[in-house]
Amino acid sequence: MENTGIIIVLLIVVILVASVLYERKRSDKRNRILQELASLLYQEKYSEYENLLKNNSTLFPPFNYTYLLFNEAISKGDTETVKEKLEMFKNNNMNTSQKEAVYPQAFNYFMNIDEYKKAEEYLNLIKELDNEDLIKRCEIMYDTFALNGFKYLDELENNFDNLNDREKLSSAYMLSRMYLNKGDKEKAEEYEKISQNLL
């Protein structure tokens, strides 16, 4: 009887060790595949991207798999597929981190293609998240480009010197557009030159 208990404990330990090793191997493969997918997406090799993803679909949970297809659609500028994937996300109960991944990408996509009604829809969803920095960045972008406003001009300009170069690049571009919206072409050109110098 004692030997049976020891054998059961040993079997459990062996199973646990095997499952940890299996999961580590699976995780390493998933990371390698993700790197390959990123490279293919960057190179715009979409059919290779789709084949690699399809052949390794079991490595990714359903949300992640759809999210990778969503990223491909954004990269391709395939608005119909972007909207289709967004509907799939809406029909599933996403957790907060998933919403923080999807909503800003959808917002940025629709802003970039000047579909401001759809961008506003995602801005409103972003406002439901508990992420003040994200909300603020999206509100500034929406006001500047969708509404042709300059509501955040003073705030952005006053904080400009405290930013790192990457943040300055983005802010200089925004400030250039805000001054253009305000009708101050000289200041708009000044910030446009700053943004070009930061490239």
C-alpha positions in Angstrom: 0.0 0.0 0.0 2.8 2.4 0.9 4.5 1.6 -2.4 1.3 2.4 -4.3 1.2 5.9 -2.7 4.8 6.5 -3.6 4.2 5.4 -7.2 1.2 7.7 -7.5 3.2 10.7 -6.1 6.0 9.9 -8.5 3.6 9.6 -11.4 2.1 13.0 -10.5 5.5 14.6 -10.3 6.5 13.1 -13.7 3.3 14.3 -15.3 3.8 17.8 -13.8 7.4 18.0 -15.0 6.4 16.7 -18.4 3.6 19.2 -18.7 6.0 22.1 -17.7 8.6 21.0 -20.2 5.9 20.6 -22.9 4.5 24.1 -22.2 8.0 25.6 -22.2 8.7 24.0 -25.6 5.3 25.2 -26.9 6.0 28.7 -25.6 9.4 28.8 -27.2 7.8 27.7 -30.5 5.0 30.3 -30.1 7.6 33.1 -29.6 9.6 32.0 -32.6 6.4 31.9 -34.7 5.4 35.4 -33.5 8.8 36.8 -34.5 8.5 35.3 -37.9 4.9 36.6 -38.3 6.1 40.1 -37.3 8.9 40.0 -39.9 6.5 38.8 -42.6 4.0 41.5 -41.7 6.8 44.1 -41.8 7.8 42.8 -45.3 4.2 42.8 -46.4 4.4 39.1 -47.3 0.7 38.5 -46.5 0.2 35.1 -48.1 3.2 33.7 -46.2 1.9 35.3 -43.0 -1.5 33.7 -43.4 0.1 30.3 -44.2 2.4 30.4 -41.2 -0.4 31.5 -38.9 -2.8 28.8 -40.3 -0.2 26.1 -39.9 0.4 27.0 -36.3 -3.1 28.0 -35.3 -3.1 25.5 -32.3 -0.4 27.5 -30.6 -2.7 30.5 -30.1 -5.8 31.0 -28.1 -8.9 32.1 -30.1 -8.5 35.8 -29.2 -4.8 35.9 -30.1 -5.4 34.2 -33.4 -8.1 36.6 -34.4 -5.9 39.5 -33.1 -3.1 38.4 -35.4 -5.5 38.3 -38.4 -6.8 41.8 -37.3 -3.2 43.1 -37.3 -2.7 41.7 -40.8 -5.9 43.4 -42.0 -4.8 46.7 -40.6 -1.4 46.4 -42.3 -3.1 45.6 -45.6 -5.6 48.4 -45.2 -8.4 45.9 -45.6 -11.2 47.8 -44.0 -13.8 45.2 -44.6 -11.8 42.5 -42.8 -10.9 45.0 -40.0 -14.6 45.6 -39.4 -15.3 41.9 -39.5 -12.7 41.1 -36.9 -13.9 44.0 -34.7 -17.4 42.5 -34.8 -15.9 39.1 -33.7 -14.2 40.9 -30.8 -17.4 42.7 -29.8 -19.3 39.4 -29.8 -16.9 37.9 -27.3 -16.4 39.0 -23.7 -12.9 40.6 -23.9 -11.0 41.3 -20.7 -9.5 44.7 -20.0 -6.1 44.0 -21.4 -7.7 42.7 -24.6 -9.9 45.8 -24.9 -6.8 48.0 -24.3 -5.1 46.2 -27.2 -8.0 46.3 -29.7 -9.8 49.6 -29.1 -6.8 51.9 -29.6 -5.8 50.1 -32.8 -9.3 50.4 -34.2 -9.4 54.0 -33.2 -6.1 54.8 -34.9 -7.0 52.8 -38.0 -10.3 54.7 -38.5 -8.6 58.0 -37.8 -5.9 57.2 -40.4 -8.6 56.5 -43.1 -10.7 59.5 -42.1 -13.7 57.4 -40.9 -14.3 59.7 -38.0 -17.7 58.3 -37.0 -16.1 54.8 -36.5 -13.1 56.4 -34.7 -15.5 58.2 -32.4 -17.3 54.9 -31.6 -13.9 53.5 -30.5 -13.0 56.7 -28.6 -16.2 56.2 -26.6 -15.2 52.6 -25.8 -11.7 53.7 -24.8 -13.3 56.2 -22.4 -14.9 53.3 -20.6 -11.4 51.9 -19.8 -9.5 52.9 -16.7 -6.5 54.3 -18.6 -6.3 58.1 -18.4 -3.1 58.4 -20.5 -4.6 56.4 -23.3 -7.9 58.3 -23.1 -6.1 61.7 -23.2 -3.9 60.7 -26.2 -7.0 59.6 -28.2 -9.0 62.7 -27.2 -6.2 65.0 -28.4 -5.9 63.1 -31.7 -9.6 63.2 -32.2 -9.9 66.9 -31.5 -7.0 67.8 -33.7 -7.7 65.7 -36.8 -11.5 64.8 -36.7 -12.7 68.2 -35.3 -9.9 70.3 -36.7 -9.5 71.7 -33.2 -6.7 73.1 -31.1 -8.2 72.6 -27.6 -5.1 70.9 -26.3 -2.6 73.3 -27.9 -1.4 75.1 -24.7 -1.2 71.9 -22.7 0.9 70.1 -25.3 3.1 73.1 -25.9 3.8 73.8 -22.2 4.8 70.1 -21.7 6.9 69.9 -24.9 10.4 70.4 -23.4 9.8 67.7 -20.8 9.3 65.0 -23.5 11.9 62.5 -24.9 12.7 62.7 -28.6 10.1 60.1 -29.6 7.4 61.9 -27.7 8.6 65.2 -29.1 8.3 63.9 -32.6 4.7 63.0 -32.1 3.9 66.2 -30.2 5.6 68.5 -32.7 3.5 66.9 -35.5 0.3 67.4 -33.4 1.3 71.0 -32.5 1.9 71.7 -36.2 -1.5 70.5 -37.1 -3.1 72.4 -34.2 -1.5 75.7 -35.2 -2.7 75.0 -38.8 -6.2 74.5 -37.4 -5.9 77.7 -35.5 -4.8 79.6 -38.6 -1.3 80.3 -37.5 0.7 79.1 -40.5 4.1 80.4 -39.2 3.9 78.4 -35.9 2.6 75.4 -37.8 5.6 75.4 -40.1 7.9 75.9 -37.1 6.6 72.7 -35.5 6.6 70.9 -38.8 10.4 71.6 -39.1 11.0 70.4 -35.5 9.2 67.2 -36.3 11.2 66.7 -39.5 14.5 67.3 -37.6 13.5 64.6 -35.1 13.0 61.9 -37.7 
